[in-house]
């Protein structure tokens, strides 16, 4: 999925640089805490579960389910209305806020716990964004 549309794009920080580099390579990179064996998101310099700084970067499977969603009709530049903002729960545990794409923004078509798959969206300034769609 790609577009020439102008959208706000994220500005990576030192803590999030590995995540955005992975997304550009079409991979979802998360942090995994060695002491407590939990995977966490968003990226940070320590584990939010146990406070350890013994975190390593791991590649996520990309398998996810729809945890929650809202259909928005708000006027937002470069978004065609209505659109779906959802929370994807990754197989590894973390939840990510995302746009649900390639599906009608219709609550009859989107079901909590439905399987999702990642879609990488080429935004402005060479930045790639992660969206999800219902698994095909």
DSSP file (Angstrom, degrees, kcal/mol; ACC not computed):
  #  RESIDUE AA STRUCTURE BP1 BP2  ACC     N-H-->O    O-->H-N    N-H-->O    O-->H-N    TCO  KAPPA ALPHA  PHI   PSI    X-CA   Y-CA   Z-CA
    1    1 A X              0   0    0      0, 0.0   121,-1.7     0, 0.0     2,-0.3   0.000 360.0 360.0 360.0 127.3    0.0    0.0    0.0
    2    2 A X  B     +a  122   0A   0    119,-0.2     2,-0.3     2,-0.0   121,-0.1  -0.982 360.0 175.2-148.4 161.9    1.5    3.3   -0.9
    3    3 A X        -     0   0    0    119,-1.2     0, 0.0    -2,-0.3     0, 0.0  -0.976  36.0-133.9-157.5 162.5    0.4    6.9   -1.6
    4    4 A X        +     0   0    0     -2,-0.3   119,-0.1     2,-0.1    -1,-0.0   0.322  65.9 127.9-100.1   4.2    1.7   10.3   -2.3
    5    5 A X        -     0   0    0      1,-0.1     2,-0.6    73,-0.1   119,-0.2  -0.245  63.2-120.6 -63.4 148.5   -0.6   11.8    0.3
    6    6 A X        +     0   0    0    117,-0.1     2,-0.3   118,-0.1    -1,-0.1  -0.835  43.3 160.9 -94.1 119.2    0.8   14.1    2.9
    7    7 A X        -     0   0    0     -2,-0.6   117,-0.2    71,-0.0     2,-0.1  -0.911  49.9 -87.8-129.1 156.5    0.1   12.8    6.4
    8    8 A X        -     0   0    0     -2,-0.3     2,-0.3   115,-0.0   116,-0.0  -0.466  49.7-156.4 -60.8 138.5    1.8   13.6    9.7
    9    9 A X        -     0   0    0     -2,-0.1   116,-0.0   114,-0.1   120,-0.0  -0.900  16.7-103.7-120.6 151.3    4.7   11.2   10.1
   10   10 A X        -     0   0    0     -2,-0.3     2,-0.6     1,-0.1    -1,-0.0  -0.284  20.8-139.0 -70.0 156.1    6.4   10.1   13.3
   11   11 A X        -     0   0    0     -2,-0.0     5,-0.1     0, 0.0    -1,-0.1  -0.939  24.9-133.0-115.0 106.1    9.8   11.4   14.4
   12   12 A X        -     0   0    0     -2,-0.6     2,-0.2     4,-0.1     5,-0.0  -0.228  18.0-158.5 -59.9 146.1   11.9    8.5   15.7
   13   13 A X     >  -     0   0    0      1,-0.0     4,-1.5     0, 0.0     3,-0.5  -0.661  39.2 -94.0-110.7 171.4   13.7    9.0   19.0
   14   14 A X  T  4 S+     0   0    0      1,-0.2     4,-0.4    -2,-0.2     3,-0.2   0.872 128.1  50.2 -56.0 -35.1   16.8    7.0   20.2
   15   15 A X  T  4 S+     0   0    0      1,-0.2    -1,-0.2     2,-0.1     4,-0.2   0.806 118.2  37.1 -72.8 -28.9   14.4    4.6   22.0
   16   16 A X  T  > S+     0   0    0     -3,-0.5     4,-2.1     1,-0.1     3,-0.3   0.478  86.9  97.6-102.8  -2.7   12.1    4.1   19.0
   17   17 A X  H  X S+     0   0    0     -4,-1.5     4,-2.3     1,-0.2     5,-0.2   0.879  83.3  51.7 -56.6 -42.2   14.7    4.1   16.2
   18   18 A X  H  > S+     0   0    0     -4,-0.4     4,-2.3     1,-0.2    -1,-0.2   0.892 108.8  52.1 -63.4 -37.8   14.9    0.2   16.0
   19   19 A X  H  > S+     0   0    0     -3,-0.3     4,-2.5    -4,-0.2    10,-0.3   0.951 112.5  43.3 -62.5 -49.8   11.1    0.0   15.7
   20   20 A X  H  X S+     0   0    0     -4,-2.1     4,-2.1     2,-0.2   108,-0.2   0.843 112.1  53.6 -68.9 -33.0   10.9    2.5   12.8
   21   21 A X  H  X S+     0   0    0     -4,-2.3     4,-1.1    -5,-0.2    -1,-0.2   0.925 110.6  48.0 -63.8 -43.6   13.9    0.9   11.1
   22   22 A X  H ><>S+     0   0    0     -4,-2.3     5,-2.7     1,-0.2     3,-0.6   0.922 109.2  51.9 -62.0 -45.2   12.2   -2.5   11.3
   23   23 A X  H ><5S+     0   0    0     -4,-2.5     3,-2.0     1,-0.3    -1,-0.2   0.904 106.2  54.8 -59.6 -40.9    8.9   -1.1    9.9
   24   24 A X  H 3<5S+     0   0    0     -4,-2.1    -1,-0.3     1,-0.3    -2,-0.2   0.808 109.1  48.6 -61.3 -28.7   10.8    0.4    7.0
   25   25 A X  T <<5S-     0   0    0     -4,-1.1    -1,-0.3    -3,-0.6    -2,-0.2   0.252 123.9-107.6 -92.9  11.1   12.1   -3.2    6.4
   26   26 A X  T < 5S+     0   0    0     -3,-2.0     2,-0.3     1,-0.3    -3,-0.2   0.857  83.4 118.1  64.4  37.7    8.6   -4.6    6.6
   27   27 A X      < -     0   0    0     -5,-2.7     2,-0.7    -8,-0.2    -1,-0.3  -0.968  62.7-133.9-130.3 147.9    9.3   -6.2   10.0
   28   28 A X        -     0   0    0     32,-0.4    32,-3.4    -2,-0.3     2,-0.5  -0.905  25.8-167.5-101.8 110.2    7.7   -5.5   13.4
   29   29 A X  E     +G   59   0B   0     -2,-0.7    30,-0.2   -10,-0.3     2,-0.2  -0.875  10.7 173.6-104.0 125.8   10.5   -5.2   16.0
   30   30 A X  E     -G   58   0B   0     28,-3.0    28,-2.6    -2,-0.5     2,-0.4  -0.656  31.7-106.4-118.7 174.4    9.5   -5.3   19.7
   31   31 A X  E     -GH  57  40B   0      9,-1.6     9,-3.2    26,-0.2     2,-0.4  -0.891  26.8-162.4-106.2 138.9   11.5   -5.4   22.9
   32   32 A X  E     -GH  56  39B   0     24,-3.2    24,-2.7    -2,-0.4     2,-0.6  -0.980  13.9-137.6-121.9 130.8   11.6   -8.5   25.0
   33   33 A X  E  >  -G   55   0B   0      5,-3.3     4,-1.4    -2,-0.4     5,-0.5  -0.776   7.8-158.6 -90.0 121.3   12.7   -8.5   28.7
   34   34 A X  T  4 S+     0   0    0     20,-2.4    -1,-0.2    -2,-0.6    21,-0.1   0.935  87.0  49.6 -66.1 -48.1   15.0  -11.3   29.5
   35   35 A X  T  4 S+     0   0    0     19,-0.4    -1,-0.2     1,-0.2    20,-0.1   0.908 125.9  24.2 -62.1 -42.8   14.4  -11.4   33.3
   36   36 A X  T  4 S-     0   0    0      2,-0.1    -1,-0.2    16,-0.0    -2,-0.2   0.491  97.0-131.2-104.0  -2.0   10.6  -11.4   33.2
   37   37 A X     <  +     0   0    0     -4,-1.4     2,-0.4     1,-0.2    -3,-0.2   0.815  58.7 137.3  60.1  34.7   10.1  -12.9   29.7
   38   38 A X        -     0   0    0     -5,-0.5    -5,-3.3    55,-0.0     2,-0.4  -0.866  48.7-138.7-112.1 147.6    7.6  -10.3   28.6
   39   39 A X  E     -H   32   0B   0     53,-0.5     2,-0.3    -2,-0.4    -7,-0.3  -0.863  28.0-164.2-102.3 137.6    7.4   -8.5   25.3
   40   40 A X  E     -H   31   0B   0     -9,-3.2    -9,-1.6    -2,-0.4     2,-0.3  -0.898   7.5-142.4-131.9 155.1    6.7   -4.8   25.4
   41   41 A X  S    S+     0   0    0     -2,-0.3    54,-0.3   -11,-0.1     2,-0.2  -0.939  71.4  48.2-154.4 143.1    5.6   -1.9   23.3
   42   42 A X  S    S-     0   0    0     -2,-0.3    -1,-0.1    52,-0.1   -12,-0.0   0.541  95.4-106.6 -74.4 164.2    6.0    1.1   22.9
   43   43 A X        +     0   0    0     -2,-0.2     2,-0.3   -27,-0.1   -28,-0.1  -0.276  52.7 153.7 -61.3 143.0    9.8    1.0   22.9
   44   44 A X        -     0   0    0    -29,-0.1    -4,-0.1    -4,-0.1     4,-0.0  -0.941  55.4-101.0-158.8 173.2   11.6    2.3   25.9
   45   45 A X  S    S+     0   0    0     -2,-0.3     2,-0.3     2,-0.1    10,-0.2   0.416 100.9  33.9 -86.4   2.8   14.9    1.8   27.7
   46   46 A X  S    S-     0   0    0      8,-0.1     2,-0.4     7,-0.0     7,-0.2  -0.958  91.5 -90.8-149.6 164.5   13.5   -0.4   30.4
   47   47 A X     >  -     0   0    0      5,-2.9     4,-1.9    -2,-0.3    -2,-0.1  -0.676  24.5-152.1 -79.9 126.8   10.8   -3.1   30.9
   48   48 A X  T  4 S+     0   0    0     -2,-0.4    -1,-0.1     1,-0.2    -8,-0.0   0.657  93.4  53.5 -72.8 -13.3    7.5   -1.6   32.0
   49   49 A X  T  4 S+     0   0    0      3,-0.1    -1,-0.2   -11,-0.1    -2,-0.0   0.892 130.9   4.5 -87.2 -44.1    6.6   -4.9   33.8
   50   50 A X  T  4 S-     0   0    0      2,-0.1    -2,-0.2     0, 0.0    -1,-0.0   0.506  91.3-119.4-122.8  -7.6    9.7   -5.4   36.0
   51   51 A X     <  +     0   0    0     -4,-1.9    -3,-0.1     1,-0.3     2,-0.0   0.420  61.2 145.5  85.5  -2.5   11.9   -2.2   35.5
   52   52 A X        -     0   0    0     -6,-0.1    -5,-2.9     1,-0.1    -1,-0.3  -0.331  46.6-150.2 -68.9 149.6   14.9   -4.2   34.2
   53   53 A X  S    S+     0   0    0     -7,-0.2     2,-1.7     1,-0.1    -1,-0.1   0.279  70.8 106.4 -99.1  10.5   17.1   -2.6   31.5
   54   54 A X        +     0   0    0     -7,-0.0   -20,-2.4     2,-0.0     2,-0.4  -0.487  48.5 144.1 -86.6  66.5   17.9   -6.1   30.1
   55   55 A X  E     -G   33   0B   0     -2,-1.7     2,-0.3   -22,-0.2   -22,-0.2  -0.859  29.7-166.9-109.3 143.2   15.7   -5.7   27.1
   56   56 A X  E     -G   32   0B   0    -24,-2.7   -24,-3.2    -2,-0.4     2,-0.5  -0.887  25.8-110.7-124.1 156.4   16.5   -7.1   23.6
   57   57 A X  E     +G   31   0B   0     -2,-0.3     2,-0.3   -26,-0.2   -26,-0.2  -0.755  39.3 177.2 -89.8 129.9   15.0   -6.5   20.2
   58   58 A X  E     -G   30   0B   0    -28,-2.6   -28,-3.0    -2,-0.5     2,-0.5  -0.937  30.9-114.1-130.0 153.5   13.0   -9.4   18.7
   59   59 A X  E     -G   29   0B   0     -2,-0.3   -30,-0.2   -30,-0.2     2,-0.1  -0.764  30.7-135.0 -88.9 129.3   11.0   -9.7   15.6
   60   60 A X        -     0   0    0    -32,-3.4   -32,-0.4    -2,-0.5    -1,-0.0  -0.418  14.6-123.2 -77.7 157.2    7.2  -10.2   16.1
   61   61 A X        -     0   0    0      2,-0.2     3,-0.1    -2,-0.1    -1,-0.1   0.766  35.1-127.2 -70.5 -26.5    5.4  -12.8   14.1
   62   62 A X        +     0   0    0      1,-0.4    56,-0.4   -34,-0.1     2,-0.3   0.274  66.0 134.1  90.9 -10.4    2.9  -10.3   12.7
   63   63 A X        +     0   0    0     54,-0.1    28,-2.6    52,-0.0    -1,-0.4  -0.568  28.6 156.3 -74.5 134.1    0.0  -12.4   13.9
   64   64 A X  E     -CB  90 116A   0     52,-1.2    52,-3.0    -2,-0.3     2,-0.3  -0.966  32.2-144.0-152.0 164.1   -2.6  -10.3   15.7
   65   65 A X  E     -CB  89 115A   0     24,-1.8    24,-3.0    -2,-0.3     2,-0.7  -0.933  35.5-100.9-129.0 157.7   -6.3  -10.1   16.6
   66   66 A X  E     +C   88   0A   0     48,-2.1    47,-3.8    -2,-0.3    48,-0.3  -0.697  37.6 176.7 -80.2 113.4   -8.6   -7.1   16.8
   67   67 A X  E     -     0   0A   0     20,-3.0     2,-0.3    -2,-0.7    -1,-0.2   0.865  64.6 -23.5 -84.1 -40.9   -8.8   -6.1   20.5
   68   68 A X  E     -C   87   0A   0     19,-1.0    19,-2.8    43,-0.1    -1,-0.3  -0.969  62.1-174.4-163.8 162.5  -11.0   -3.1   20.0
   69   69 A X  E     -C   86   0A   0     -2,-0.3     2,-0.3    17,-0.3    17,-0.2  -0.991  12.9-154.1-160.9 162.9  -12.0   -0.5   17.4
   70   70 A X  E     -C   85   0A   0     15,-2.4    15,-2.4    -2,-0.3     2,-0.6  -0.993  18.7-135.6-139.6 140.8  -13.9    2.7   16.7
   71   71 A X  E     -C   84   0A   0     -2,-0.3     2,-0.4    13,-0.2    13,-0.2  -0.872  28.0-157.8 -95.6 122.0  -15.3    3.9   13.4
   72   72 A X  E     +C   83   0A   0     11,-3.3    11,-2.1    -2,-0.6    10,-0.7  -0.832  29.1 175.9-107.6 139.3  -14.5    7.5   13.0
   73   73 A X        +     0   0    0     -2,-0.4    -1,-0.1     9,-0.2     8,-0.1   0.197  43.2 130.9-115.3   9.7  -16.3   10.1   10.8
   74   74 A X        -     0   0    0      9,-0.1     2,-0.8     1,-0.1    -2,-0.1  -0.316  68.0-108.3 -65.0 145.7  -14.2   13.0   12.0
   75   75 A X        +     0   0    0      6,-0.0     2,-0.4     3,-0.0    -1,-0.1  -0.681  49.6 164.5 -78.2 111.7  -12.6   15.2    9.4
   76   76 A X    >   -     0   0    0     -2,-0.8     3,-2.0     3,-0.4     5,-0.0  -0.999  43.8-104.2-128.6 127.8   -8.9   14.5    9.4
   77   77 A X  T 3  S+     0   0    0     -2,-0.4     3,-0.1     1,-0.3    -2,-0.0  -0.216 102.9   9.8 -53.8 137.3   -6.8   15.6    6.5
   78   78 A X  T 3  S+     0   0    0      1,-0.2     2,-0.5   -71,-0.1    -1,-0.3   0.496 101.9 111.3  71.9   7.0   -5.8   12.8    4.1
   79   79 A X    <   -     0   0    0     -3,-2.0     2,-0.5     4,-0.0    -3,-0.4  -0.952  63.8-137.9-110.7 128.7   -8.2   10.3    5.7
   80   80 A X        -     0   0    0     -2,-0.5     2,-0.2     2,-0.1    -3,-0.0  -0.729  43.3 -90.2 -82.3 127.6  -11.2    9.1    3.7
   81   81 A X  S    S+     0   0    0     -2,-0.5    -8,-0.1    -8,-0.1     2,-0.1  -0.592 102.2  34.9 -89.0 148.6  -14.3    9.0    6.0
   82   82 A X  S    S+     0   0    0    -10,-0.7     2,-0.3    -2,-0.2    23,-0.2   0.721  78.7 164.8 -75.9 160.7  -15.4    6.8    7.6
   83   83 A X  E     -C   72   0A   0    -11,-2.1   -11,-3.3    -2,-0.1     2,-0.5  -0.937  31.6-120.6-137.9 161.4  -12.2    5.1    8.7
   84   84 A X  E     -CD  71 100A   0     16,-0.6    16,-2.3    -2,-0.3     2,-0.5  -0.903  15.5-168.2-112.7 125.2  -11.4    2.6   11.4
   85   85 A X  E     +CD  70  99A   0    -15,-2.4   -15,-2.4    -2,-0.5     2,-0.3  -0.947  26.0 171.3-105.2 125.9   -9.0    3.1   14.3
   86   86 A X  E     -CD  69  98A   0     12,-2.9    12,-2.8    -2,-0.5     2,-0.5  -0.793  37.2-123.4-131.2 171.8   -8.3   -0.2   16.1
   87   87 A X  E     -CD  68  97A   0    -19,-2.8   -20,-3.0    -2,-0.3   -19,-1.0  -0.978  26.0-157.6-117.0 116.8   -6.2   -1.8   18.7
   88   88 A X  E     -CD  66  96A   0      8,-2.7     8,-2.6    -2,-0.5     2,-0.7  -0.827   5.0-150.1 -95.0 127.4   -4.3   -4.8   17.4
   89   89 A X  E     -CD  65  95A   0    -24,-3.0   -24,-1.8    -2,-0.5     6,-0.2  -0.877  18.2-140.6 -98.7 114.3   -3.2   -7.3   20.0
   90   90 A X  E >   -C   64   0A   0      4,-2.9     3,-2.2    -2,-0.7   -26,-0.3  -0.359  19.3-116.8 -72.5 151.9   -0.1   -9.1   18.8
   91   91 A X  T 3  S+     0   0    0    -28,-2.6    -1,-0.1     1,-0.3   -27,-0.1   0.818 117.1  60.1 -54.5 -31.9    0.5  -12.8   19.4
   92   92 A X  T 3  S-     0   0    0    -29,-0.3   -53,-0.5     2,-0.1    -1,-0.3   0.564 122.5-104.5 -76.8  -8.9    3.5  -11.8   21.6
   93   93 A X  S <  S+     0   0    0     -3,-2.2    -2,-0.1     1,-0.4   -53,-0.1  -0.222  79.7 115.2 119.4 -45.2    1.2   -9.8   23.9
   94   94 A X        -     0   0    0     -5,-0.1    -4,-2.9     1,-0.1     2,-0.4  -0.198  53.7-138.8 -63.1 154.3    1.6   -6.0   23.2
   95   95 A X  E     -D   89   0A   0    -54,-0.3     2,-0.4    -6,-0.2    -6,-0.2  -0.935  16.0-164.5-113.3 136.7   -1.3   -4.0   21.9
   96   96 A X  E     -D   88   0A   0     -8,-2.6    -8,-2.7    -2,-0.4     2,-0.3  -0.970  19.8-129.2-123.2 134.2   -0.8   -1.4   19.2
   97   97 A X  E     +D   87   0A   0     -2,-0.4     2,-0.3   -10,-0.2   -10,-0.2  -0.658  48.1 153.3 -76.0 137.5   -3.1    1.4   18.1
   98   98 A X  E     -D   86   0A   0    -12,-2.8   -12,-2.9    -2,-0.3     2,-0.5  -0.937  48.4 -97.9-155.4 169.2   -3.4    1.3   14.3
   99   99 A X  E     -D   85   0A   0     31,-0.4    33,-2.0    -2,-0.3     2,-0.6  -0.885  33.2-138.0 -96.6 133.3   -5.6    2.0   11.4
  100  100 A X  E     +De  84 132A   0    -16,-2.3   -16,-0.6    -2,-0.5    33,-0.2  -0.833  34.0 179.4 -90.9 121.6   -7.6   -1.0   10.1
  101  101 A X  E     + e   0 133A   0     31,-2.6    33,-0.5    -2,-0.6     3,-0.1  -0.642  47.5  40.0-120.2 173.0   -7.5   -0.9    6.3
  102  102 A X  S    S+     0   0    0     -2,-0.2     2,-0.3     1,-0.1    -1,-0.2   0.804  98.9  88.0  57.2  33.4   -8.7   -3.0    3.4
  103  103 A X  S    S-     0   0    0     -3,-0.2    -1,-0.1    30,-0.1   -19,-0.1  -0.973  88.2 -96.9-154.0 142.8  -12.1   -3.5    5.1
  104  104 A X        -     0   0    0     -2,-0.3     2,-2.4     1,-0.1     5,-0.1  -0.361  36.4-117.8 -59.7 142.1  -15.3   -1.5    5.1
  105  105 A X  S    S+     0   0    0    -23,-0.2     2,-0.4     4,-0.1    -1,-0.1  -0.513  74.1 128.7 -78.9  73.0  -15.5    0.8    8.2
  106  106 A X    >>  -     0   0    0     -2,-2.4     3,-2.1     1,-0.1     4,-1.2  -0.990  61.2-144.0-137.2 120.9  -18.6   -1.2    9.2
  107  107 A X  T 34 S+     0   0    0     -2,-0.4    -1,-0.1     1,-0.3    -2,-0.0   0.702 102.5  62.6 -62.0 -17.1  -19.2   -2.7   12.6
  108  108 A X  T 34 S+     0   0    0      1,-0.2    -1,-0.3     3,-0.1    -3,-0.0   0.726 109.1  41.2 -75.4 -20.9  -21.0   -5.6   10.9
  109  109 A X  T <4 S+     0   0    0     -3,-2.1     2,-0.5    -5,-0.1    -2,-0.2   0.620 106.2  68.4-100.9 -16.9  -17.7   -6.5    9.1
  110  110 A X     <  -     0   0    0     -4,-1.2     2,-0.4    -7,-0.0    -1,-0.1  -0.918  64.0-174.4-110.0 123.3  -15.2   -6.0   12.0
  111  111 A X    >   -     0   0    0     -2,-0.5     3,-2.2   -43,-0.1   -45,-0.3  -0.956  30.3-112.3-122.1 132.0  -15.4   -8.4   14.9
  112  112 A X  T 3  S+     0   0    0     -2,-0.4   -45,-0.2     1,-0.3     3,-0.1  -0.363 106.7  23.4 -56.8 138.6  -13.4   -8.2   18.1
  113  113 A X  T 3  S+     0   0    0    -47,-3.8    -1,-0.3     1,-0.3   -46,-0.1   0.415  88.4 143.0  78.9   2.7  -11.0  -11.2   18.2
  114  114 A X    <   -     0   0    0     -3,-2.2   -48,-2.1   -48,-0.3    -1,-0.3  -0.441  59.9 -99.2 -70.2 149.9  -10.9  -11.5   14.4
  115  115 A X  E     -B   65   0A   0    -50,-0.2    20,-2.4    20,-0.1     2,-0.3  -0.448  43.2-168.4 -70.6 138.7   -7.5  -12.4   13.0
  116  116 A X  E     -BF  64 134A   0    -52,-3.0   -52,-1.2    18,-0.3     2,-0.3  -0.870   9.4-157.6-123.9 158.4   -5.5   -9.5   11.5
  117  117 A X  E     - F   0 133A   0     16,-2.6    16,-2.2    -2,-0.3   -54,-0.1  -0.975  29.3-100.1-133.8 152.1   -2.4   -9.2    9.4
  118  118 A X  E     - F   0 132A   0    -56,-0.4     2,-0.4    -2,-0.3    14,-0.3  -0.374  29.2-169.6 -73.6 148.1    0.1   -6.4    9.0
  119  119 A X  E     - F   0 131A   0     12,-2.8    12,-3.1    -2,-0.1     2,-0.5  -0.997  14.7-142.9-133.3 130.3    0.1   -4.0    6.1
  120  120 A X  E     - F   0 130A   0     -2,-0.4     2,-0.5    10,-0.2    10,-0.2  -0.849  13.6-159.7-102.2 129.3    2.9   -1.5    5.6
  121  121 A X  E     - F   0 129A   0      8,-2.9     8,-3.1    -2,-0.5     2,-0.8  -0.925  12.5-140.1-114.8 120.1    2.0    1.9    4.3
  122  122 A X  E     +aF   2 128A   0   -121,-1.7  -119,-1.2    -2,-0.5     6,-0.2  -0.712  32.2 179.5 -82.1 110.3    4.6    4.2    2.6
  123  123 A X    >   -     0   0    0      4,-3.0     3,-0.7    -2,-0.8  -117,-0.1  -0.174  35.7 -56.0 -97.2-168.3    3.9    7.7    3.9
  124  124 A X  G >  S+     0   0    0   -119,-0.2     3,-1.8     1,-0.2    -1,-0.2  -0.197 114.5  26.5 -68.5 161.7    5.5   11.0    3.2
  125  125 A X  G 3  S-     0   0    0      1,-0.3    -1,-0.2    -3,-0.1     3,-0.1   0.723 129.4 -67.9  59.2  26.4    9.3   11.7    3.7
  126  126 A X  G <  S+     0   0    0     -3,-0.7     2,-0.3     1,-0.2    -1,-0.3   0.627  95.0 142.5  73.7  12.7   10.2    8.0    3.2
  127  127 A X    <   -     0   0    0     -3,-1.8    -4,-3.0    -4,-0.1     2,-0.4  -0.700  39.1-150.1 -89.6 137.7    8.5    6.9    6.4
  128  128 A X  E     - F   0 122A   0     -2,-0.3     2,-0.3    -6,-0.2    -6,-0.2  -0.895  10.4-158.8-106.8 137.9    6.7    3.6    6.5
  129  129 A X  E     - F   0 121A   0     -8,-3.1    -8,-2.9    -2,-0.4     2,-0.5  -0.818  14.2-126.1-114.0 154.9    3.7    3.1    8.8
  130  130 A X  E     + F   0 120A   0     -2,-0.3   -31,-0.4   -10,-0.2     2,-0.3  -0.892  34.0 164.0-103.0 124.1    2.2   -0.1   10.2
  131  131 A X  E     - F   0 119A   0    -12,-3.1   -12,-2.8    -2,-0.5     2,-0.3  -0.775  23.6-137.7-122.8 173.3   -1.5   -0.7    9.7
  132  132 A X  E     -eF 100 118A   0    -33,-2.0   -31,-2.6    -2,-0.3     2,-0.3  -0.943  14.2-172.0-131.0 156.8   -3.5   -4.0   10.0
  133  133 A X  E     -eF 101 117A   0    -16,-2.2   -16,-2.6    -2,-0.3   -31,-0.1  -0.947  42.9 -78.1-139.1 160.1   -6.3   -5.6    7.9
  134  134 A X  E     - F   0 116A   0    -33,-0.5   -18,-0.3    -2,-0.3     2,-0.1  -0.361  61.0-100.7 -57.1 137.1   -8.5   -8.6    8.4
  135  135 A X              0   0    0    -20,-2.4    -1,-0.1     1,-0.1   -20,-0.1  -0.375 360.0 360.0 -64.8 135.5   -6.5  -11.7    7.6
  136  136 A X              0   0    0     -2,-0.1    -1,-0.1    -3,-0.1    -2,-0.1   0.419 360.0 360.0 -93.9 360.0   -7.3  -13.1    4.2
